[in-house]
Amino acid sequence: MTLHIVLTGGIASGKTAVSRFFEELGVKVIDADIIAREVVEPGSSGLKQISEHFGDTVLLDNGALNRQALRKIVFNDDAKREWLNGLLHPMIRNRMTELRTEAEKCDELYTVSVIPLYFETIHGTAEAQNYHRVLVVDSSEETQLERLMKRDGDNLQLAQSLMSSQAKRQKRLSIADDIINNNSDLHSLKQQVISLDSHYRDLARNGRNEQGG
């Protein structure tokens, strides 16, 4: 049995850094955001359907998706956002399932699936049964705001708006099996990942032993 871990957390909490550390340790990382970009690459069915629905204003001159234009269209329009999610989420989920299955065939001990909106979109659904543990990367809201404004150049009001569109911090923490605290530095973050990697490998091996027994 391959152990499947969900990695989630609020915007600018440090999920990318954590997933990178897991990859450095040889762990198979399946990132929903990366897959989300793949399913709308030029020539893809996803991009074709988006441009047909919203028009050519969502395309750049080179035929790639204009993400900024699309975000402006759907940000304050629930119906348009729901249509887009209804198109892309099944594509993303199907690809993630394929990658988890490949990992199982390769006899990986465990995988880490990065799903930023796990609480909002998957928790409590049948799909949640595909995962064995939930790992939440946690940082204070003040730290998130600071990182978000620094990273994206957003002003305070926009950064607060982006954060408020996601689940509250305490709700994410309430479903966590494991928590990484990211209010310090990268060294501390890496040490926590190394510790969890050892823990997950032990859990996976023990699960296989019990299965074999």
MDTraj code that builds the backbone (N, CA, C; nanometers):
import mdtraj as md
import numpy as np

residues = "MET THR LEU HIS ILE VAL LEU THR GLY GLY ILE ALA SER GLY LYS THR ALA VAL SER ARG PHE PHE GLU GLU LEU GLY VAL LYS VAL ILE ASP ALA ASP ILE ILE ALA ARG GLU VAL VAL GLU PRO GLY SER SER GLY LEU LYS GLN ILE SER GLU HIS PHE GLY ASP THR VAL LEU LEU ASP ASN GLY ALA LEU ASN ARG GLN ALA LEU ARG LYS ILE VAL PHE ASN ASP ASP ALA LYS ARG GLU TRP LEU ASN GLY LEU LEU HIS PRO MET ILE ARG ASN ARG MET THR GLU LEU ARG THR GLU ALA GLU LYS CYS ASP GLU LEU TYR THR VAL SER VAL ILE PRO LEU TYR PHE GLU THR ILE HIS GLY THR ALA GLU ALA GLN ASN TYR HIS ARG VAL LEU VAL VAL ASP SER SER GLU GLU THR GLN LEU GLU ARG LEU MET LYS ARG ASP GLY ASP ASN LEU GLN LEU ALA GLN SER LEU MET SER SER GLN ALA LYS ARG GLN LYS ARG LEU SER ILE ALA ASP ASP ILE ILE ASN ASN ASN SER ASP LEU HIS SER LEU LYS GLN GLN VAL ILE SER LEU ASP SER HIS TYR ARG ASP LEU ALA ARG ASN GLY ARG ASN GLU GLN GLY GLY".split()
xyz = np.array([
    [0.0845, -0.1206, 0.0000],
    [0.0000, 0.0000, 0.0000],
    [0.0875, 0.1249, 0.0000],
    [0.0514, 0.2188, -0.0834],
    [0.1171, 0.3491, -0.0832],
    [0.0355, 0.4443, 0.0032],
    [0.1022, 0.5135, 0.0954],
    [0.0365, 0.6109, 0.1817],
    [0.0216, 0.7418, 0.1047],
    [-0.0984, 0.7978, 0.1030],
    [-0.1229, 0.9228, 0.0297],
    [-0.1521, 1.0358, 0.1287],
    [-0.0666, 1.1387, 0.1239],
    [-0.0774, 1.2540, 0.2139],
    [-0.1286, 1.3749, 0.1369],
    [-0.2223, 1.4489, 0.1970],
    [-0.2639, 1.5778, 0.1420],
    [-0.1830, 1.6875, 0.2105],
    [-0.1251, 1.7754, 0.1308],
    [-0.0569, 1.8942, 0.1828],
    [-0.1422, 2.0156, 0.1478],
    [-0.1860, 2.0874, 0.2504],
    [-0.2707, 2.2032, 0.2255],
    [-0.2317, 2.3163, 0.3205],
    [-0.2942, 2.4310, 0.3024],
    [-0.2632, 2.5478, 0.3848],
    [-0.3145, 2.6732, 0.3159],
    [-0.3217, 2.7805, 0.3898],
    [-0.3710, 2.9057, 0.3336],
    [-0.2744, 2.9646, 0.2325],
    [-0.3216, 3.0660, 0.1614],
    [-0.2398, 3.1327, 0.0615],
    [-0.1164, 3.1935, 0.1290],
    [-0.0006, 3.1763, 0.0647],
    [0.1271, 3.2296, 0.1140],
    [0.1677, 3.1721, 0.2499],
    [0.1221, 3.0504, 0.2781],
    [0.1591, 2.9871, 0.4059],
    [0.2922, 2.9137, 0.3965],
    [0.3352, 2.8813, 0.2724],
    [0.4629, 2.8128, 0.2553],
    [0.4528, 2.6737, 0.1964],
    [0.3423, 2.6442, 0.1315],
    [0.3203, 2.5097, 0.0750],
    [0.4257, 2.4741, -0.0300],
    [0.4632, 2.5715, -0.1125],
    [0.5608, 2.5446, -0.2193],
    [0.6955, 2.5051, -0.1611],
    [0.7399, 2.5782, -0.0595],
    [0.8686, 2.5464, 0.0038],
    [0.8645, 2.4080, 0.0670],
    [0.7544, 2.3773, 0.1339],
    [0.7408, 2.2457, 0.1982],
    [0.7429, 2.1337, 0.0942],
    [0.6681, 2.1503, -0.0136],
    [0.6634, 2.0460, -0.1170],
    [0.7998, 2.0284, -0.1825],
    [0.8739, 2.1373, -0.1980],
    [1.0085, 2.1298, -0.2555],
    [1.1016, 2.0478, -0.1651],
    [1.0902, 2.0677, -0.0339],
    [1.1727, 1.9906, 0.0600],
    [1.1376, 1.8417, 0.0537],
    [1.0095, 1.8105, 0.0404],
    [0.9699, 1.6698, 0.0265],
    [1.0308, 1.6102, -0.1014],
    [1.0273, 1.6866, -0.2099],
    [1.0850, 1.6387, -0.3361],
    [1.2345, 1.6132, -0.3217],
    [1.3037, 1.7003, -0.2491],
    [1.4468, 1.6829, -0.2278],
    [1.4770, 1.5536, -0.1523],
    [1.3791, 1.5064, -0.0749],
    [1.3953, 1.3818, 0.0000],
    [1.3520, 1.2598, -0.0822],
    [1.3202, 1.2831, -0.2100],
    [1.2856, 1.1728, -0.2988],
    [1.1396, 1.1326, -0.2969],
    [1.0561, 1.2181, -0.2419],
    [0.9130, 1.1878, -0.2320],
    [0.8414, 1.2289, -0.3608],
    [0.7460, 1.1484, -0.4032],
    [0.6639, 1.1809, -0.5195],
    [0.5624, 1.2880, -0.4792],
    [0.5772, 1.4086, -0.5371],
    [0.4865, 1.5194, -0.5081],
    [0.3935, 1.5400, -0.6268],
    [0.2642, 1.5472, -0.5984],
    [0.1613, 1.5682, -0.7007],
    [0.0948, 1.7021, -0.6684],
    [0.1216, 1.8033, -0.7504],
    [0.0805, 1.9401, -0.7187],
    [-0.0391, 1.9825, -0.8037],
    [-0.1508, 2.0088, -0.7375],
    [-0.2735, 2.0466, -0.8092],
    [-0.2557, 2.1746, -0.8898],
    [-0.1767, 2.2702, -0.8386],
    [-0.1563, 2.3959, -0.9109],
    [-0.0785, 2.3747, -1.0403],
    [0.0214, 2.2857, -1.0359],
    [0.0989, 2.2549, -1.1566],
    [0.0098, 2.1860, -1.2596],
    [-0.0703, 2.0917, -1.2135],
    [-0.1624, 2.0209, -1.3037],
    [-0.2655, 2.1180, -1.3602],
    [-0.3098, 2.2128, -1.2771],
    [-0.4075, 2.3129, -1.3237],
    [-0.3520, 2.3935, -1.4402],
    [-0.2204, 2.4172, -1.4387],
    [-0.1589, 2.4888, -1.5522],
    [-0.1475, 2.3979, -1.6738],
    [-0.1198, 2.2699, -1.6497],
    [-0.1027, 2.1757, -1.7603],
    [-0.2323, 2.1560, -1.8392],
    [-0.3465, 2.1538, -1.7683],
    [-0.4732, 2.1245, -1.8372],
    [-0.5249, 2.2427, -1.9186],
    [-0.4559, 2.3596, -1.9096],
    [-0.4961, 2.4742, -1.9929],
    [-0.3799, 2.5214, -2.0804],
    [-0.2858, 2.4319, -2.1068],
    [-0.1754, 2.4671, -2.1960],
    [-0.2280, 2.4873, -2.3386],
    [-0.1561, 2.5652, -2.4218],
    [-0.1984, 2.5834, -2.5615],
    [-0.2204, 2.4486, -2.6301],
    [-0.3325, 2.4388, -2.6990],
    [-0.3656, 2.3138, -2.7676],
    [-0.4482, 2.2180, -2.6855],
    [-0.4680, 2.2492, -2.5579],
    [-0.5434, 2.1595, -2.4699],
    [-0.6938, 2.1803, -2.4858],
    [-0.7688, 2.0760, -2.4521],
    [-0.9143, 2.0844, -2.4539],
    [-0.9630, 2.1887, -2.3542],
    [-0.8948, 2.1966, -2.2389],
    [-0.9351, 2.2925, -2.1365],
    [-0.9285, 2.4357, -2.1853],
    [-0.8176, 2.4720, -2.2500],
    [-0.8017, 2.6089, -2.2989],
    [-0.9016, 2.6389, -2.4107],
    [-0.9260, 2.5399, -2.4954],
    [-1.0211, 2.5585, -2.6058],
    [-1.1607, 2.5912, -2.5509],
    [-1.2023, 2.5170, -2.4496],
    [-1.3359, 2.5395, -2.3930],
    [-1.3446, 2.6738, -2.3193],
    [-1.2364, 2.7133, -2.2528],
    [-1.2359, 2.8419, -2.1824],
    [-1.2461, 2.9581, -2.2811],
    [-1.1689, 2.9511, -2.3895],
    [-1.1707, 3.0610, -2.4872],
    [-1.3045, 3.0668, -2.5609],
    [-1.3649, 2.9505, -2.5842],
    [-1.4968, 2.9493, -2.6494],
    [-1.6030, 3.0097, -2.5578],
    [-1.5882, 2.9875, -2.4280],
    [-1.6888, 3.0350, -2.3315],
    [-1.6724, 3.1830, -2.2998],
    [-1.5484, 3.2283, -2.2797],
    [-1.5246, 3.3655, -2.2355],
    [-1.4771, 3.4584, -2.3464],
    [-1.4380, 3.4025, -2.4608],
    [-1.3906, 3.4861, -2.5709],
    [-1.2392, 3.4982, -2.5738],
    [-1.1889, 3.5558, -2.6818],
    [-1.0441, 3.5637, -2.7027],
    [-0.9722, 3.6593, -2.6087],
    [-1.0471, 3.7361, -2.5292],
    [-0.9818, 3.8279, -2.4352],
    [-0.9047, 3.7518, -2.3280],
    [-0.9324, 3.6225, -2.3109],
    [-0.8605, 3.5437, -2.2094],
    [-0.7366, 3.4779, -2.2690],
    [-0.7025, 3.5141, -2.3935],
    [-0.5831, 3.4582, -2.4572],
    [-0.4775, 3.5666, -2.4776],
    [-0.3522, 3.5291, -2.4587],
    [-0.2415, 3.6177, -2.4909],
    [-0.2133, 3.6101, -2.6410],
    [-0.1280, 3.6971, -2.6900],
    [-0.0963, 3.7001, -2.8334],
    [-0.0362, 3.5678, -2.8821],
    [0.0339, 3.4977, -2.7939],
    [0.0953, 3.3705, -2.8342],
    [0.0014, 3.2505, -2.8200],
    [-0.1246, 3.2779, -2.7832],
    [-0.2232, 3.1701, -2.7734],
    [-0.2334, 3.1069, -2.6367],
    [-0.1484, 3.1501, -2.5442],
    [-0.1533, 3.0959, -2.4080],
    [-0.2634, 3.1663, -2.3276],
    [-0.3003, 3.1058, -2.2157],
    [-0.4052, 3.1632, -2.1316],
    [-0.3570, 3.2911, -2.0640],
    [-0.4386, 3.3951, -2.0716],
    [-0.4118, 3.5187, -1.9995],
    [-0.4755, 3.5046, -1.8605],
    [-0.3961, 3.4588, -1.7655],
    [-0.4492, 3.4273, -1.6331],
    [-0.5030, 3.5507, -1.5608],
    [-0.4365, 3.6625, -1.5807],
    [-0.4808, 3.7845, -1.5142],
    [-0.6178, 3.8282, -1.5653],
    [-0.6365, 3.8190, -1.6971],
    [-0.7658, 3.8561, -1.7555],
    [-0.8755, 3.7618, -1.7081],
    [-0.8443, 3.6328, -1.7028],
    [-0.9438, 3.5348, -1.6589],
    [-0.9795, 3.5566, -1.5119],
    [-0.8794, 3.5861, -1.4308],
    [-0.9059, 3.6071, -1.2882],
    [-0.9985, 3.7265, -1.2678],
    [-0.9790, 3.8326, -1.3455],
    [-1.0652, 3.9504, -1.3341],
    [-1.2097, 3.9169, -1.3717],
    [-1.2255, 3.8297, -1.4725],
    [-1.3597, 3.7938, -1.5191],
    [-1.4359, 3.7149, -1.4129],
    [-1.3689, 3.6210, -1.3481],
    [-1.4405, 3.5281, -1.2585],
    [-1.4360, 3.5702, -1.1116],
    [-1.3493, 3.6661, -1.0770],
    [-1.3247, 3.6942, -0.9353],
    [-1.4516, 3.7349, -0.8610],
    [-1.5314, 3.8225, -0.9211],
    [-1.6519, 3.8717, -0.8530],
    [-1.7810, 3.8210, -0.9170],
    [-1.7709, 3.7114, -0.9917],
    [-1.8895, 3.6555, -1.0584],
    [-1.8993, 3.5071, -1.0237],
    [-1.9881, 3.4762, -0.9306],
    [-1.9998, 3.3379, -0.8813],
    [-2.0345, 3.2397, -0.9921],
    [-2.1246, 3.2790, -1.0816],
    [-2.1689, 3.1876, -1.1872],
    [-2.0537, 3.1537, -1.2820],
    [-1.9769, 3.2537, -1.3189],
    [-1.8635, 3.2309, -1.4099],
    [-1.7547, 3.1485, -1.3412],
    [-1.7332, 3.1775, -1.2132],
    [-1.6315, 3.1023, -1.1385],
    [-1.6743, 2.9561, -1.1230],
    [-1.8024, 2.9335, -1.0975],
    [-1.8531, 2.7964, -1.0842],
    [-1.8417, 2.7205, -1.2165],
    [-1.8672, 2.7894, -1.3275],
    [-1.8525, 2.7235, -1.4579],
    [-1.7074, 2.6816, -1.4785],
    [-1.6156, 2.7725, -1.4488],
    [-1.4733, 2.7434, -1.4679],
    [-1.4288, 2.6276, -1.3779],
    [-1.4702, 2.6326, -1.2527],
    [-1.4349, 2.5239, -1.1611],
    [-1.4951, 2.3915, -1.2048],
    [-1.6175, 2.3970, -1.2573],
    [-1.6840, 2.2755, -1.3039],
    [-1.6119, 2.2122, -1.4226],
    [-1.5453, 2.2956, -1.5007],
    [-1.4667, 2.2456, -1.6141],
    [-1.3330, 2.1890, -1.5677],
    [-1.2610, 2.2680, -1.4877],
    [-1.1216, 2.2346, -1.4566],
    [-1.1045, 2.1330, -1.3443],
    [-1.1863, 2.1407, -1.2414],
    [-1.1661, 2.0520, -1.1259],
    [-1.1701, 1.9036, -1.1609],
    [-1.2666, 1.8581, -1.2428],
    [-1.2644, 1.7149, -1.2798],
    [-1.1381, 1.6771, -1.3578],
    [-1.0915, 1.7654, -1.4462],
    [-0.9688, 1.7386, -1.5216],
    [-0.8493, 1.7232, -1.4271],
    [-0.8428, 1.8139, -1.3304],
    [-0.7312, 1.8118, -1.2348],
    [-0.7384, 1.6863, -1.1486],
    [-0.8586, 1.6545, -1.0991],
    [-0.8753, 1.5365, -1.0134],
    [-0.8387, 1.4086, -1.0869],
    [-0.8819, 1.3982, -1.2125],
    [-0.8528, 1.2776, -1.2905],
    [-0.7024, 1.2588, -1.3096],
    [-0.6335, 1.3686, -1.3372],
    [-0.4882, 1.3592, -1.3564],
    [-0.4180, 1.3233, -1.2261],
    [-0.4643, 1.3786, -1.1153],
    [-0.4050, 1.3457, -0.9857],
    [-0.4270, 1.1977, -0.9522],
    [-0.5436, 1.1467, -0.9868],
    [-0.5711, 1.0044, -0.9649],
    [-0.4758, 0.9188, -1.0469],
    [-0.4530, 0.9585, -1.1722],
    [-0.3591, 0.8848, -1.2582],
    [-0.2195, 0.8822, -1.1969],
    [-0.1749, 0.9952, -1.1446],
    [-0.0399, 1.0044, -1.0874],
    [-0.0286, 0.9250, -0.9573],
    [-0.1351, 0.9228, -0.8777],
    [-0.1327, 0.8407, -0.7563],
    [-0.1258, 0.6923, -0.7920],
    [-0.2001, 0.6535, -0.8945],
    [-0.1998, 0.5138, -0.9392],
    [-0.0623, 0.4743, -0.9905],
    [0.0018, 0.5649, -1.0663],
    [0.1383, 0.5387, -1.1152],
    [0.2347, 0.5198, -0.9979],
    [0.2191, 0.6012, -0.8934],
    [0.3063, 0.5907, -0.7756],
    [0.2877, 0.4555, -0.7070],
    [0.1634, 0.4092, -0.7026],
    [0.1357, 0.2789, -0.6415],
    [0.1999, 0.1669, -0.7230],
    [0.1925, 0.1776, -0.8540],
    [0.2530, 0.0760, -0.9410],
    [0.4051, 0.0745, -0.9266],
    [0.4616, 0.1937, -0.8975],
    [0.6073, 0.2040, -0.8785],
    [0.6485, 0.1687, -0.7359],
    [0.5502, 0.1294, -0.6544],
    [0.5748, 0.0867, -0.5164],
    [0.6333, 0.1981, -0.4300],
    [0.5902, 0.3229, -0.4553],
    [0.6332, 0.4340, -0.3705],
    [0.5796, 0.4131, -0.2290],
    [0.6609, 0.4462, -0.1274],
    [0.6133, 0.4334, 0.0105],
    [0.4992, 0.5310, 0.0378],
    [0.5180, 0.6562, -0.0047],
    [0.4098, 0.7531, 0.0141],
    [0.4202, 0.8648, -0.0884],
    [0.3100, 0.9340, -0.1082],
    [0.3061, 1.0502, -0.1969],
    [0.2558, 1.1710, -0.1176],
    [0.2861, 1.2886, -0.1700],
    [0.2325, 1.4133, -0.1138],
    [0.1559, 1.4851, -0.2246],
    [0.0264, 1.5043, -0.2038],
    [-0.0568, 1.5758, -0.3007],
    [-0.0834, 1.7162, -0.2481],
    [-0.0345, 1.8164, -0.3206],
    [-0.0515, 1.9564, -0.2790],
    [-0.1865, 2.0056, -0.3303],
    [-0.2800, 2.0302, -0.2384],
    [-0.4146, 2.0747, -0.2755],
    [-0.4495, 2.1963, -0.1893],
    [-0.4220, 2.3171, -0.2401],
    [-0.4443, 2.4379, -0.1598],
    [-0.5868, 2.4499, -0.1050],
    [-0.6860, 2.4167, -0.1857],
    [-0.8256, 2.4329, -0.1437],
    [-0.8879, 2.2992, -0.1021],
    [-0.8091, 2.2145, -0.0374],
    [-0.8601, 2.0829, 0.0050],
    [-0.9814, 2.0980, 0.0966],
    [-0.9728, 2.1846, 0.1958],
    [-1.0845, 2.2008, 0.2892],
    [-1.2099, 2.2477, 0.2164],
    [-1.1909, 2.3430, 0.1237],
    [-1.3061, 2.4029, 0.0553],
    [-1.3694, 2.3104, -0.0479],
    [-1.2905, 2.2209, -0.1096],
    [-1.3425, 2.1453, -0.2248],
    [-1.3508, 1.9942, -0.2065],
    [-1.2732, 1.9376, -0.1144],
    [-1.2655, 1.7910, -0.1072],
    [-1.3027, 1.7364, 0.0300],
    [-1.2618, 1.8032, 0.1357],
    [-1.2907, 1.7544, 0.2708],
    [-1.4401, 1.7265, 0.2880],
    [-1.4718, 1.6097, 0.3402],
    [-1.6114, 1.5732, 0.3623],
    [-1.6787, 1.5084, 0.2436],
    [-1.6075, 1.4960, 0.1298],
    [-1.6623, 1.4306, 0.0114],
    [-1.6026, 1.2904, -0.0011],
    [-1.6593, 1.2122, -0.0934],
    [-1.6093, 1.0759, -0.1159],
    [-1.4641, 1.0774, -0.1606],
    [-1.4247, 1.1840, -0.2307],
    [-1.2872, 1.1919, -0.2812],
    [-1.1845, 1.1967, -0.1685],
    [-1.2257, 1.2461, -0.0527],
    [-1.1337, 1.2543, 0.0618],
    [-1.0836, 1.1163, 0.1040],
    [-1.1590, 1.0120, 0.0678],
    [-1.1194, 0.8753, 0.1043],
    [-0.9941, 0.8301, 0.0287],
    [-0.9554, 0.9051, -0.0741],
    [-0.8335, 0.8705, -0.1497],
    [-0.7067, 0.9028, -0.0714],
    [-0.7226, 0.9788, 0.0375],
    [-0.6055, 1.0245, 0.1126],
    [-0.6091, 0.9706, 0.2553],
    [-0.4904, 0.9418, 0.3072],
    [-0.4815, 0.8798, 0.4393],
    [-0.4544, 0.9804, 0.5519],
    [-0.3873, 1.0897, 0.5200],
    [-0.3564, 1.1906, 0.6217],
    [-0.3599, 1.3302, 0.5602],
    [-0.3903, 1.4287, 0.6446],
    [-0.3927, 1.5691, 0.6019],
    [-0.2822, 1.6442, 0.6764],
    [-0.1921, 1.7037, 0.5992],
    [-0.0833, 1.7854, 0.6534],
    [-0.1125, 1.9317, 0.6232],
    [-0.1227, 2.0125, 0.7267],
    [-0.1516, 2.1557, 0.7098],
    [-0.0262, 2.2377, 0.7386],
    [0.0109, 2.3229, 0.6430],
    [0.1175, 2.4206, 0.6655],
    [0.0512, 2.5442, 0.7241],
    [0.0927, 2.5811, 0.8436],
    [0.0251, 2.6878, 0.9161],
    [0.1192, 2.8047, 0.9435],
    [0.0673, 2.9246, 0.9266],
    [0.1402, 3.0447, 0.9683],
    [0.0370, 3.1477, 1.0120],
    [0.0795, 3.2455, 1.0874],
    [-0.0143, 3.3472, 1.1352],
    [-0.0686, 3.4277, 1.0176],
    [-0.1865, 3.4835, 1.0353],
    [-0.2478, 3.5622, 0.9282],
    [-0.1645, 3.6858, 0.8965],
    [-0.0994, 3.7394, 0.9983],
    [-0.0129, 3.8562, 0.9764],
    [0.1043, 3.8191, 0.8855],
    [0.1610, 3.7013, 0.9104],
    [0.2727, 3.6542, 0.8281],
    [0.2261, 3.6270, 0.6861],
    [0.1080, 3.5671, 0.6710],
    [0.0528, 3.5412, 0.5373],
    [0.0354, 3.6712, 0.4589],
    [-0.0235, 3.7713, 0.5234],
    [-0.0457, 3.9002, 0.4563],
    [0.0855, 3.9614, 0.4105],
    [0.1828, 3.9572, 0.4989],
    [0.3136, 4.0153, 0.4673],
    [0.3773, 3.9453, 0.3477],
    [0.3735, 3.8114, 0.3490],
    [0.4314, 3.7349, 0.2384],
    [0.3555, 3.7580, 0.1082],
    [0.2239, 3.7642, 0.1183],
    [0.1411, 3.7801, -0.0019],
    [0.1673, 3.9136, -0.0696],
    [0.1760, 4.0190, 0.0077],
    [0.2021, 4.1511, -0.0496],
    [0.3434, 4.1584, -0.1086],
    [0.4369, 4.0937, -0.0434],
    [0.5746, 4.0930, -0.0923],
    [0.5867, 4.0079, -0.2189],
    [0.5175, 3.8935, -0.2192],
    [0.5296, 3.7990, -0.3309],
    [0.4614, 3.8489, -0.4575],
    [0.3379, 3.8962, -0.4438],
    [0.2576, 3.9317, -0.5610],
    [0.2461, 4.0817, -0.5851],
    [0.3010, 4.1606, -0.4926],
    [0.2901, 4.3051, -0.5081],
    [0.1497, 4.3565, -0.4836],
    [0.0666, 4.2743, -0.4170],
    [-0.0713, 4.3162, -0.3897],
    [-0.0741, 4.4201, -0.2772],
    [-0.1759, 4.5057, -0.2815],
    [-0.1942, 4.5980, -0.1699],
    [-0.2666, 4.5251, -0.0568],
    [-0.2748, 4.5877, 0.0579],
    [-0.3317, 4.5232, 0.1766],
    [-0.4756, 4.4794, 0.1538],
    [-0.5545, 4.5645, 0.0894],
    [-0.6965, 4.5340, 0.0694],
    [-0.7144, 4.4106, -0.0189],
    [-0.6377, 4.4008, -0.1278],
    [-0.6484, 4.2863, -0.2171],
    [-0.5981, 4.1596, -0.1480],
    [-0.4891, 4.1714, -0.0746],
    [-0.4354, 4.0561, -0.0027],
    [-0.5363, 4.0038, 0.0990],
    [-0.6011, 4.0952, 0.1708],
    [-0.7029, 4.0543, 0.2681],
    [-0.8223, 3.9899, 0.1987],
    [-0.8576, 4.0414, 0.0811],
    [-0.9693, 3.9856, 0.0043],
    [-0.9389, 3.8432, -0.0407],
    [-0.8160, 3.8201, -0.0881],
    [-0.7754, 3.6863, -0.1304],
    [-0.7778, 3.5890, -0.0134],
    [-0.7313, 3.6330, 0.1014],
    [-0.7310, 3.5470, 0.2194],
    [-0.8722, 3.5163, 0.2677],
    [-0.9603, 3.6153, 0.2614],
    [-1.0967, 3.5949, 0.3107],
    [-1.1773, 3.5029, 0.2202],
    [-1.1304, 3.4836, 0.0953],
    [-1.2014, 3.3941, 0.0029],
    [-1.1735, 3.2463, 0.0340],
    [-1.0768, 3.2217, 0.1218],
    [-1.0428, 3.0853, 0.1602],
    [-1.0982, 3.0534, 0.2986],
    [-1.0921, 2.9246, 0.3333],
    [-1.1372, 2.8816, 0.4653],
    [-1.0542, 2.9484, 0.5738],
    [-1.1160, 2.9688, 0.6888],
    [-1.0447, 3.0281, 0.8013],
    [-0.9357, 2.9325, 0.8511],
    [-0.8332, 2.9916, 0.9053],
    [-0.7176, 2.9160, 0.9539],
    [-0.7579, 2.8045, 1.0508],
    [-0.8433, 2.8348, 1.1456],
    [-0.8820, 2.7354, 1.2462],
    [-0.9594, 2.6187, 1.1857],
    [-1.0336, 2.6443, 1.0790],
    [-1.1056, 2.5350, 1.0126],
    [-1.0078, 2.4373, 0.9485],
    [-0.9036, 2.4901, 0.8842],
    [-0.8027, 2.4019, 0.8251],
    [-0.7322, 2.3210, 0.9332],
    [-0.6958, 2.3880, 1.0419],
    [-0.6250, 2.3194, 1.1496],
    [-0.7116, 2.2108, 1.2133],
    [-0.8428, 2.2300, 1.2106],
    [-0.9328, 2.1336, 1.2754],
    [-0.9347, 1.9980, 1.2052],
    [-0.8910, 1.9928, 1.0791],
    [-0.8926, 1.8648, 1.0060],
    [-0.7523, 1.8074, 0.9892],
    [-0.6530, 1.8730, 1.0510],
    [-0.5139, 1.8314, 1.0317],
    [-0.4790, 1.7077, 1.1128],
    [-0.4117, 1.6134, 1.0478],
    [-0.3478, 1.5025, 1.1189],
    [-0.2074, 1.5442, 1.1616],
    [-0.1455, 1.6290, 1.0804],
    [-0.0101, 1.6776, 1.1072],
    [-0.0053, 1.8264, 1.0722],
    [0.0776, 1.9009, 1.1456],
    [0.0889, 2.0457, 1.1240],
    [0.2361, 2.0845, 1.1134],
    [0.2683, 2.1637, 1.0122],
    [0.3998, 2.2263, 1.0014],
    [0.3829, 2.3737, 1.0321],
    [0.4597, 2.4230, 1.1272],
    [0.4529, 2.5638, 1.1642],
    [0.5538, 2.6422, 1.0810],
    [0.5046, 2.7403, 1.0057],
    [0.5938, 2.8182, 0.9199],
    [0.5916, 2.9655, 0.9562],
    [0.6248, 2.9932, 1.0829],
    [0.6377, 3.1325, 1.1256],
    [0.7831, 3.1701, 1.1487],
    [0.8746, 3.0778, 1.1180],
    [1.0160, 3.1019, 1.1439],
    [1.0928, 3.1117, 1.0124],
    [1.2009, 3.0328, 0.9977],
    [1.2837, 3.0417, 0.8776],
    [1.2839, 2.9093, 0.8014],
    [1.3523, 2.9081, 0.6872],
    [1.3529, 2.7892, 0.6019],
    [1.4233, 2.6707, 0.6681],
    [1.5225, 2.6975, 0.7510],
    [1.5920, 2.5878, 0.8194],
    [1.4952, 2.5133, 0.9105],
    [1.4171, 2.5880, 0.9873],
    [1.3172, 2.5274, 1.0747],
    [1.2149, 2.4484, 0.9937],
    [1.1743, 2.5072, 0.8808],
    [1.0763, 2.4423, 0.7933],
    [1.1305, 2.3087, 0.7421],
    [1.2554, 2.3092, 0.6971],
    [1.3154, 2.1877, 0.6427],
    [1.3277, 2.0791, 0.7498],
    [1.3632, 2.1163, 0.8706],
    [1.3772, 2.0179, 0.9789],
    [1.2433, 1.9517, 1.0099],
    [1.1367, 2.0295, 1.0035],
    [1.0034, 1.9727, 1.0262],
    [0.9658, 1.8744, 0.9157],
    [1.0034, 1.9066, 0.7917],
    [0.9754, 1.8166, 0.6798],
    [1.0551, 1.6874, 0.6946],
    [1.1813, 1.6979, 0.7321],
    [1.2653, 1.5794, 0.7502],
    [1.2057, 1.4881, 0.8574],
    [1.1585, 1.5478, 0.9660],
    [1.0969, 1.4707, 1.0733],
    [0.9696, 1.4004, 1.0260],
    [0.8869, 1.4719, 0.9510],
    [0.7632, 1.4127, 0.8999],
    [0.7912, 1.3045, 0.7966],
    [0.8929, 1.3247, 0.7143],
    [0.9308, 1.2240, 0.6149],
    [0.9615, 1.0919, 0.6839],
    [1.0374, 1.0969, 0.7916],
    [1.0694, 0.9763, 0.8675],
    [0.9428, 0.9135, 0.9247],
    [0.8549, 0.9977, 0.9769],
    [0.7281, 0.9509, 1.0344],
    [0.6409, 0.8827, 0.9286],
    [0.6293, 0.9456, 0.8110],
    [0.5451, 0.8901, 0.7058],
    [0.6016, 0.7583, 0.6516],
    [0.7331, 0.7502, 0.6411],
    [0.7945, 0.6254, 0.5944],
    [0.7675, 0.5118, 0.6935],
    [0.7742, 0.5435, 0.8222],
    [0.7441, 0.4425, 0.9241],
    [0.5979, 0.3987, 0.9157],
    [0.5091, 0.4962, 0.9014],
    [0.3666, 0.4643, 0.8898],
    [0.3391, 0.3753, 0.7685],
    [0.4015, 0.4105, 0.6558],
    [0.3806, 0.3335, 0.5326],
    [0.4339, 0.1913, 0.5474],
    [0.5521, 0.1775, 0.6044],
    [0.6102, 0.0433, 0.6234],
    [0.5253, -0.0396, 0.7197],
    [0.4815, 0.0227, 0.8287],
    [0.3973, -0.0490, 0.9248],
    [0.2656, -0.0920, 0.8615],
    [0.2112, -0.0028, 0.7774],
    [0.0864, -0.0379, 0.7070],
    [0.1061, -0.1570, 0.6153],
    [0.2186, -0.1619, 0.5487],
    [0.2472, -0.2750, 0.4596],
    [0.2668, -0.4033, 0.5388],
    [0.3337, -0.3918, 0.6535],
    [0.3543, -0.5111, 0.7369],
    [0.2228, -0.5671, 0.7871],
    [0.1321, -0.4757, 0.8293],
    [0.0020, -0.5201, 0.8768],
    [-0.0795, -0.5817, 0.7638],
    [-0.0660, -0.5216, 0.6458],
    [-0.1368, -0.5741, 0.5293],
    [-0.0846, -0.7115, 0.4929],
    [0.0479, -0.7245, 0.5012],
    [0.1094, -0.8521, 0.4662],
    [0.0796, -0.9599, 0.5674],
    [0.0624, -0.9167, 0.6952],
    [0.0342, -1.0118, 0.8003],
    [-0.1084, -1.0540, 0.8021],
])
top = md.Topology()
chain = top.add_chain()
for i, resn in enumerate(residues, 1):
    res = top.add_residue(resn, chain, resSeq=i)
    for name in ("N", "CA", "C"):
        top.add_atom(name, md.element.get_by_symbol(name[0]), res)
traj = md.Trajectory(xyz[None], top)
